[in-house]
Amino acid sequence: MAIVLFPAILSLATPARAHYQQGQRDCANLRATVLQLVGDWSKTMLFASRDMDQNGWLDANVANGAFKDVQIAIMHFDYAYEAVPETRQACRELAFQFGMKLGTYIEEVMATGTRPARGIAGW
């Protein structure tokens, strides 16, 4: 479900050409939005583990390992974010790619109860 909502949130940024400062603000807003979503998804994953809830069904080791994978992916995203041109389109593409990969990874962990062997490919 989170994957379905993600493209809709990113589409809120209008595709019009922006001045450089407006582009910087748009990039910062996109970055904050995607990091907030990933944080919410990660929190949901942690609360599904036994460490965070007595009735949790997700193994705590799996949840903690996946959470560390997400943290590393966020560091890679921040590095890529610093290198991307500060235009709406470039930032939107980076945020979309990052959000989709992390959302898919977290949903797979939640659905299967195991960490994917491939990890978070590309991040």
OpenMM code with the backbone's topology and positions (N, CA, C; nanometers):
from openmm import Vec3, app, unit

residues = "MET ALA ILE VAL LEU PHE PRO ALA ILE LEU SER LEU ALA THR PRO ALA ARG ALA HIS TYR GLN GLN GLY GLN ARG ASP CYS ALA ASN LEU ARG ALA THR VAL LEU GLN LEU VAL GLY ASP TRP SER LYS THR MET LEU PHE ALA SER ARG ASP MET ASP GLN ASN GLY TRP LEU ASP ALA ASN VAL ALA ASN GLY ALA PHE LYS ASP VAL GLN ILE ALA ILE MET HIS PHE ASP TYR ALA TYR GLU ALA VAL PRO GLU THR ARG GLN ALA CYS ARG GLU LEU ALA PHE GLN PHE GLY MET LYS LEU GLY THR TYR ILE GLU GLU VAL MET ALA THR GLY THR ARG PRO ALA ARG GLY ILE ALA GLY TRP".split()
positions = [
    Vec3(0.0821, -0.1182, 0.0000),
    Vec3(0.0000, 0.0000, 0.0000),
    Vec3(0.0864, 0.1244, 0.0000),
    Vec3(0.1962, 0.1233, 0.0743),
    Vec3(0.2836, 0.2399, 0.0795),
    Vec3(0.3419, 0.2699, -0.0578),
    Vec3(0.3721, 0.1664, -0.1339),
    Vec3(0.4286, 0.1848, -0.2674),
    Vec3(0.3285, 0.2553, -0.3574),
    Vec3(0.2020, 0.2271, -0.3407),
    Vec3(0.0981, 0.2865, -0.4232),
    Vec3(0.0866, 0.4360, -0.3950),
    Vec3(0.0985, 0.4768, -0.2710),
    Vec3(0.0849, 0.6170, -0.2337),
    Vec3(0.2074, 0.6995, -0.2670),
    Vec3(0.3226, 0.6374, -0.2748),
    Vec3(0.4475, 0.7102, -0.2947),
    Vec3(0.4489, 0.7929, -0.4224),
    Vec3(0.4171, 0.7362, -0.5412),
    Vec3(0.4171, 0.8192, -0.6625),
    Vec3(0.3190, 0.9356, -0.6546),
    Vec3(0.2087, 0.9174, -0.5849),
    Vec3(0.1107, 1.0254, -0.5733),
    Vec3(0.1666, 1.1423, -0.4942),
    Vec3(0.2422, 1.1139, -0.3911),
    Vec3(0.3019, 1.2205, -0.3107),
    Vec3(0.4050, 1.2966, -0.3919),
    Vec3(0.4862, 1.2247, -0.4677),
    Vec3(0.5884, 1.2914, -0.5473),
    Vec3(0.5294, 1.3714, -0.6618),
    Vec3(0.4111, 1.3358, -0.7067),
    Vec3(0.3496, 1.4084, -0.8178),
    Vec3(0.2975, 1.5446, -0.7744),
    Vec3(0.2948, 1.5718, -0.6450),
    Vec3(0.2475, 1.7009, -0.5978),
    Vec3(0.3399, 1.8150, -0.6374),
    Vec3(0.4676, 1.7845, -0.6601),
    Vec3(0.5606, 1.8878, -0.7058),
    Vec3(0.5306, 1.9150, -0.8527),
    Vec3(0.4976, 2.0376, -0.8841),
    Vec3(0.4601, 2.0709, -1.0211),
    Vec3(0.5820, 2.0651, -1.1123),
    Vec3(0.5644, 2.0241, -1.2371),
    Vec3(0.6768, 2.0065, -1.3273),
    Vec3(0.7255, 2.1349, -1.3945),
    Vec3(0.6759, 2.2489, -1.3551),
    Vec3(0.7177, 2.3744, -1.4182),
    Vec3(0.8651, 2.4017, -1.3910),
    Vec3(0.9287, 2.4743, -1.4801),
    Vec3(1.0694, 2.5117, -1.4618),
    Vec3(1.0797, 2.6092, -1.3449),
    Vec3(1.1827, 2.5910, -1.2666),
    Vec3(1.1960, 2.6738, -1.1474),
    Vec3(1.3292, 2.7470, -1.1491),
    Vec3(1.3304, 2.8585, -1.0838),
    Vec3(1.4534, 2.9317, -1.0632),
    Vec3(1.5441, 2.8461, -0.9752),
    Vec3(1.6747, 2.8707, -0.9770),
    Vec3(1.7694, 2.7869, -0.9036),
    Vec3(1.7335, 2.7785, -0.7552),
    Vec3(1.7002, 2.8908, -0.6923),
    Vec3(1.6663, 2.8868, -0.5497),
    Vec3(1.5381, 2.8084, -0.5254),
    Vec3(1.4419, 2.8242, -0.6154),
    Vec3(1.3188, 2.7461, -0.6021),
    Vec3(1.3497, 2.5974, -0.6208),
    Vec3(1.4407, 2.5671, -0.7139),
    Vec3(1.4819, 2.4287, -0.7341),
    Vec3(1.5461, 2.3706, -0.6092),
    Vec3(1.6274, 2.4508, -0.5413),
    Vec3(1.6888, 2.4053, -0.4165),
    Vec3(1.5828, 2.3757, -0.3110),
    Vec3(1.4843, 2.4642, -0.2997),
    Vec3(1.3766, 2.4417, -0.2018),
    Vec3(1.2965, 2.3169, -0.2368),
    Vec3(1.2671, 2.3010, -0.3658),
    Vec3(1.1922, 2.1826, -0.4087),
    Vec3(1.2705, 2.0561, -0.3797),
    Vec3(1.4008, 2.0578, -0.4064),
    Vec3(1.4847, 1.9406, -0.3779),
    Vec3(1.4847, 1.9097, -0.2286),
    Vec3(1.4983, 2.0126, -0.1480),
    Vec3(1.4987, 1.9916, -0.0028),
    Vec3(1.3648, 1.9352, 0.0441),
    Vec3(1.2547, 1.9861, -0.0133),
    Vec3(1.1227, 1.9350, 0.0240),
    Vec3(1.1040, 1.7902, -0.0184),
    Vec3(1.1497, 1.7556, -0.1394),
    Vec3(1.1397, 1.6164, -0.1854),
    Vec3(1.2227, 1.5242, -0.0976),
    Vec3(1.3422, 1.5687, -0.0626),
    Vec3(1.4301, 1.4889, 0.0232),
    Vec3(1.3638, 1.4656, 0.1588),
    Vec3(1.3106, 1.5722, 0.2171),
    Vec3(1.2451, 1.5594, 0.3472),
    Vec3(1.1243, 1.4667, 0.3391),
    Vec3(1.0477, 1.4767, 0.2317),
    Vec3(0.9291, 1.3927, 0.2156),
    Vec3(0.9658, 1.2458, 0.2050),
    Vec3(1.0629, 1.2149, 0.1202),
    Vec3(1.0996, 1.0745, 0.1020),
    Vec3(1.1627, 1.0184, 0.2290),
    Vec3(1.2424, 1.0968, 0.2996),
    Vec3(1.3020, 1.0476, 0.4235),
    Vec3(1.1958, 1.0286, 0.5317),
    Vec3(1.0950, 1.1136, 0.5333),
    Vec3(0.9855, 1.0968, 0.6289),
    Vec3(0.9083, 0.9677, 0.6005),
    Vec3(0.8794, 0.9440, 0.4730),
    Vec3(0.8080, 0.8210, 0.4364),
    Vec3(0.8890, 0.6972, 0.4713),
    Vec3(1.0172, 0.6972, 0.4372),
    Vec3(1.1026, 0.5822, 0.4677),
    Vec3(1.1122, 0.5630, 0.6188),
    Vec3(1.1203, 0.6723, 0.6920),
    Vec3(1.1232, 0.6626, 0.8376),
    Vec3(0.9961, 0.6014, 0.8929),
    Vec3(0.8820, 0.6426, 0.8389),
    Vec3(0.7542, 0.5852, 0.8832),
    Vec3(0.7467, 0.4361, 0.8514),
    Vec3(0.7903, 0.3995, 0.7302),
    Vec3(0.7885, 0.2581, 0.6916),
    Vec3(0.8818, 0.1769, 0.7811),
    Vec3(0.9988, 0.2321, 0.8122),
    Vec3(1.0948, 0.1620, 0.8982),
    Vec3(1.0388, 0.1451, 1.0386),
    Vec3(0.9727, 0.2489, 1.0875),
    Vec3(0.9130, 0.2420, 1.2210),
    Vec3(0.8061, 0.1331, 1.2257),
    Vec3(0.7264, 0.1241, 1.1218),
    Vec3(0.6246, 0.0188, 1.1142),
    Vec3(0.6901, -0.1181, 1.1179),
    Vec3(0.8004, -0.1321, 1.0459),
    Vec3(0.8720, -0.2596, 1.0432),
    Vec3(0.9265, -0.2932, 1.1823),
    Vec3(0.9845, -0.1949, 1.2502),
    Vec3(1.0378, -0.2209, 1.3839),
    Vec3(0.9278, -0.2557, 1.4828),
    Vec3(0.8131, -0.1905, 1.4720),
    Vec3(0.7030, -0.2209, 1.5633),
    Vec3(0.6424, -0.3584, 1.5369),
    Vec3(0.6692, -0.4155, 1.4207),
    Vec3(0.6215, -0.5515, 1.3926),
    Vec3(0.7122, -0.6565, 1.4549),
    Vec3(0.8251, -0.6137, 1.5076),
    Vec3(0.9187, -0.7103, 1.5671),
    Vec3(0.8864, -0.7321, 1.7143),
    Vec3(0.9357, -0.8388, 1.7649),
    Vec3(0.9129, -0.8728, 1.9056),
    Vec3(0.9819, -0.7756, 2.0000),
    Vec3(1.0867, -0.7090, 1.9535),
    Vec3(1.1547, -0.6122, 2.0386),
    Vec3(1.0645, -0.4951, 2.0754),
    Vec3(0.9776, -0.4579, 1.9836),
    Vec3(0.8976, -0.3377, 2.0033),
    Vec3(0.7543, -0.3672, 2.0493),
    Vec3(0.7112, -0.4910, 2.0375),
    Vec3(0.5725, -0.5240, 2.0702),
    Vec3(0.5665, -0.6693, 2.1147),
    Vec3(0.5023, -0.6952, 2.2262),
    Vec3(0.4930, -0.8325, 2.2751),
    Vec3(0.4210, -0.9227, 2.1771),
    Vec3(0.3299, -0.8694, 2.1016),
    Vec3(0.2532, -0.9488, 2.0070),
    Vec3(0.3138, -0.9442, 1.8665),
    Vec3(0.4350, -0.8921, 1.8552),
    Vec3(0.4980, -0.8791, 1.7237),
    Vec3(0.5222, -1.0134, 1.6587),
    Vec3(0.5108, -1.0160, 1.5281),
    Vec3(0.5267, -1.1407, 1.4543),
    Vec3(0.6584, -1.1455, 1.3772),
    Vec3(0.7219, -1.0320, 1.3570),
    Vec3(0.8461, -1.0275, 1.2809),
    Vec3(0.9644, -1.0524, 1.3737),
    Vec3(1.0522, -1.1431, 1.3339),
    Vec3(1.1694, -1.1746, 1.4148),
    Vec3(1.2511, -1.0477, 1.4389),
    Vec3(1.2919, -1.0268, 1.5631),
    Vec3(1.3651, -0.9055, 1.6001),
    Vec3(1.4974, -0.8940, 1.5253),
    Vec3(1.5664, -1.0058, 1.5046),
    Vec3(1.6938, -1.0012, 1.4323),
    Vec3(1.6736, -0.9583, 1.2873),
    Vec3(1.5671, -1.0049, 1.2264),
    Vec3(1.5361, -0.9664, 1.0885),
    Vec3(1.5042, -0.8179, 1.0824),
    Vec3(1.4198, -0.7711, 1.1743),
    Vec3(1.3808, -0.6298, 1.1750),
    Vec3(1.5006, -0.5399, 1.1997),
    Vec3(1.5843, -0.5759, 1.2951),
    Vec3(1.7018, -0.4934, 1.3244),
    Vec3(1.8009, -0.4934, 1.2092),
    Vec3(1.8221, -0.6095, 1.1472),
    Vec3(1.9126, -0.6162, 1.0315),
    Vec3(1.8601, -0.5358, 0.9140),
    Vec3(1.7294, -0.5458, 0.8891),
    Vec3(1.6698, -0.4694, 0.7802),
    Vec3(1.6752, -0.3197, 0.8098),
    Vec3(1.6567, -0.2833, 0.9348),
    Vec3(1.6650, -0.1421, 0.9727),
    Vec3(1.8049, -0.0871, 0.9473),
    Vec3(1.9058, -0.1671, 0.9760),
    Vec3(2.0441, -0.1251, 0.9475),
    Vec3(2.0670, -0.1114, 0.7977),
    Vec3(2.0096, -0.2027, 0.7186),
    Vec3(2.0181, -0.1910, 0.5728),
    Vec3(1.9567, -0.0591, 0.5254),
    Vec3(1.8437, -0.0237, 0.5834),
    Vec3(1.7757, 0.1004, 0.5465),
    Vec3(1.8617, 0.2209, 0.5843),
    Vec3(1.9234, 0.2172, 0.7014),
    Vec3(2.0102, 0.3282, 0.7431),
    Vec3(2.1271, 0.3465, 0.6464),
    Vec3(2.1856, 0.2382, 0.6033),
    Vec3(2.2964, 0.2460, 0.5077),
    Vec3(2.2467, 0.3007, 0.3742),
    Vec3(2.1303, 0.2557, 0.3313),
    Vec3(2.0729, 0.3063, 0.2063),
    Vec3(2.0461, 0.4560, 0.2150),
    Vec3(2.0027, 0.5045, 0.3305),
    Vec3(1.9786, 0.6478, 0.3488),
    Vec3(2.1091, 0.7252, 0.3364),
    Vec3(2.2169, 0.6719, 0.3904),
    Vec3(2.3469, 0.7390, 0.3756),
    Vec3(2.3873, 0.7474, 0.2288),
    Vec3(2.3645, 0.6406, 0.1544),
    Vec3(2.3945, 0.6420, 0.0107),
    Vec3(2.3037, 0.7412, -0.0630),
    Vec3(2.1779, 0.7477, -0.0222),
    Vec3(2.0849, 0.8437, -0.0823),
    Vec3(2.1321, 0.9868, -0.0576),
    Vec3(2.1734, 1.0159, 0.0644),
    Vec3(2.2225, 1.1506, 0.0956),
    Vec3(2.3443, 1.1858, 0.0116),
    Vec3(2.4312, 1.0891, -0.0086),
    Vec3(2.5496, 1.1118, -0.0926),
    Vec3(2.5066, 1.1408, -0.2364),
    Vec3(2.4130, 1.0629, -0.2886),
    Vec3(2.3638, 1.0845, -0.4247),
    Vec3(2.2879, 1.2165, -0.4345),
    Vec3(2.2171, 1.2525, -0.3293),
    Vec3(2.1404, 1.3771, -0.3269),
    Vec3(2.2344, 1.4980, -0.3402),
    Vec3(2.3487, 1.4904, -0.2748),
    Vec3(2.4459, 1.6011, -0.2827),
    Vec3(2.5025, 1.6164, -0.4232),
    Vec3(2.5066, 1.5085, -0.4995),
    Vec3(2.5663, 1.5116, -0.6327),
    Vec3(2.4666, 1.5445, -0.7437),
    Vec3(2.3377, 1.5314, -0.7156),
    Vec3(2.2370, 1.5517, -0.8200),
    Vec3(2.2183, 1.7021, -0.8458),
    Vec3(2.1948, 1.7400, -0.9723),
    Vec3(2.1648, 1.8813, -1.0002),
    Vec3(2.0362, 1.9216, -0.9271),
    Vec3(2.0349, 2.0391, -0.8706),
    Vec3(1.9201, 2.0813, -0.7896),
    Vec3(1.8095, 2.1381, -0.8772),
    Vec3(1.7496, 2.0491, -0.9530),
    Vec3(1.6316, 2.0823, -1.0321),
    Vec3(1.5193, 1.9913, -0.9869),
    Vec3(1.3989, 2.0338, -1.0112),
    Vec3(1.2848, 1.9528, -0.9692),
    Vec3(1.2897, 1.8130, -1.0295),
    Vec3(1.3158, 1.8061, -1.1591),
    Vec3(1.3107, 1.6774, -1.2284),
    Vec3(1.4188, 1.5816, -1.1773),
    Vec3(1.5421, 1.6296, -1.1631),
    Vec3(1.6515, 1.5437, -1.1165),
    Vec3(1.6258, 1.4950, -0.9745),
    Vec3(1.5801, 1.5845, -0.8883),
    Vec3(1.5524, 1.5451, -0.7502),
    Vec3(1.4330, 1.4512, -0.7425),
    Vec3(1.3325, 1.4765, -0.8250),
    Vec3(1.2151, 1.3904, -0.8253),
    Vec3(1.2527, 1.2492, -0.8686),
    Vec3(1.3340, 1.2380, -0.9724),
    Vec3(1.3756, 1.1053, -1.0195),
    Vec3(1.4546, 1.0312, -0.9131),
    Vec3(1.5473, 1.1010, -0.8471),
    Vec3(1.6267, 1.0376, -0.7419),
    Vec3(1.5377, 0.9948, -0.6253),
    Vec3(1.4486, 1.0832, -0.5816),
    Vec3(1.3597, 1.0515, -0.4696),
    Vec3(1.2663, 0.9360, -0.5049),
    Vec3(1.2144, 0.9371, -0.6267),
    Vec3(1.1237, 0.8306, -0.6701),
    Vec3(1.1963, 0.6962, -0.6713),
    Vec3(1.3153, 0.6928, -0.7308),
    Vec3(1.3920, 0.5682, -0.7385),
    Vec3(1.4242, 0.5168, -0.5979),
    Vec3(1.4710, 0.6047, -0.5116),
    Vec3(1.5070, 0.5668, -0.3757),
    Vec3(1.3847, 0.5175, -0.2979),
    Vec3(1.2770, 0.5931, -0.3040),
    Vec3(1.1563, 0.5561, -0.2305),
    Vec3(1.0970, 0.4251, -0.2765),
    Vec3(1.0962, 0.4035, -0.4062),
    Vec3(1.0411, 0.2782, -0.4581),
    Vec3(1.1264, 0.1590, -0.4159),
    Vec3(1.2581, 0.1719, -0.4248),
    Vec3(1.3443, 0.0598, -0.3861),
    Vec3(1.3332, 0.0298, -0.2374),
    Vec3(1.3359, 0.1337, -0.1544),
    Vec3(1.3271, 0.1094, -0.0111),
    Vec3(1.1879, 0.0621, 0.0293),
    Vec3(1.0855, 0.1193, -0.0308),
    Vec3(0.9497, 0.0738, -0.0013),
    Vec3(0.9299, -0.0718, -0.0371),
    Vec3(0.9819, -0.1113, -0.1530),
    Vec3(0.9726, -0.2506, -0.1964),
    Vec3(1.0490, -0.3416, -0.1006),
    Vec3(1.1682, -0.2978, -0.0600),
    Vec3(1.2503, -0.3766, 0.0326),
    Vec3(1.1769, -0.3971, 0.1658),
    Vec3(1.1243, -0.2892, 0.2223),
    Vec3(1.0571, -0.2987, 0.3520),
    Vec3(0.9301, -0.3831, 0.3413),
    Vec3(0.8539, -0.3657, 0.2343),
    Vec3(0.7337, -0.4473, 0.2170),
    Vec3(0.7686, -0.5949, 0.2013),
    Vec3(0.8797, -0.6242, 0.1339),
    Vec3(0.9211, -0.7638, 0.1193),
    Vec3(0.9603, -0.8233, 0.2537),
    Vec3(1.0313, -0.7450, 0.3355),
    Vec3(1.0679, -0.7923, 0.4698),
    Vec3(0.9412, -0.8185, 0.5511),
    Vec3(0.8467, -0.7266, 0.5439),
    Vec3(0.7230, -0.7419, 0.6209),
    Vec3(0.6395, -0.8599, 0.5706),
    Vec3(0.6387, -0.8838, 0.4406),
    Vec3(0.5566, -0.9912, 0.3840),
    Vec3(0.6174, -1.1290, 0.4063),
    Vec3(0.7500, -1.1397, 0.3943),
    Vec3(0.8141, -1.2702, 0.4026),
    Vec3(0.8706, -1.3013, 0.5402),
    Vec3(0.9000, -1.1987, 0.6176),
    Vec3(0.9607, -1.2201, 0.7481),
    Vec3(1.1093, -1.2489, 0.7401),
    Vec3(1.1685, -1.2284, 0.6226),
    Vec3(1.3124, -1.2475, 0.6052),
    Vec3(1.3698, -1.1300, 0.5268),
    Vec3(1.4986, -1.1090, 0.5427),
    Vec3(1.5664, -1.0060, 0.4641),
    Vec3(1.6007, -1.0640, 0.3279),
    Vec3(1.5717, -0.9906, 0.2200),
    Vec3(1.6062, -1.0394, 0.0864),
    Vec3(1.7572, -1.0580, 0.0732),
    Vec3(1.7969, -1.1650, 0.0073),
    Vec3(1.9402, -1.1951, -0.0082),
    Vec3(2.0118, -1.0875, -0.0889),
    Vec3(1.9403, -1.0238, -0.1801),
    Vec3(2.0024, -0.9214, -0.2647),
    Vec3(2.0236, -0.7897, -0.1909),
    Vec3(1.9635, -0.7759, -0.0717),
    Vec3(1.9743, -0.6508, 0.0024),
    Vec3(1.8956, -0.5421, -0.0678),
    Vec3(1.9377, -0.4200, -0.0482),
    Vec3(1.8742, -0.3078, -0.1165),
    Vec3(1.9619, -0.2742, -0.2347),
    Vec3(1.9281, -0.3343, -0.3482),
    Vec3(2.0088, -0.3214, -0.4688),
    Vec3(2.0163, -0.1758, -0.5129),
    Vec3(2.1350, -0.1310, -0.5452),
    Vec3(2.1539, 0.0035, -0.5969),
    Vec3(2.1764, 0.1099, -0.4925),
    Vec3(2.1635, 0.0756, -0.3653),
    Vec3(2.1845, 0.1748, -0.2610),
    Vec3(2.2794, 0.1167, -0.1638),
] * unit.nanometer
topology = app.Topology()
chain = topology.addChain("A")
for resn in residues:
    res = topology.addResidue(resn, chain)
    for name in ("N", "CA", "C"):
        topology.addAtom(name, app.Element.getBySymbol(name[0]), res)
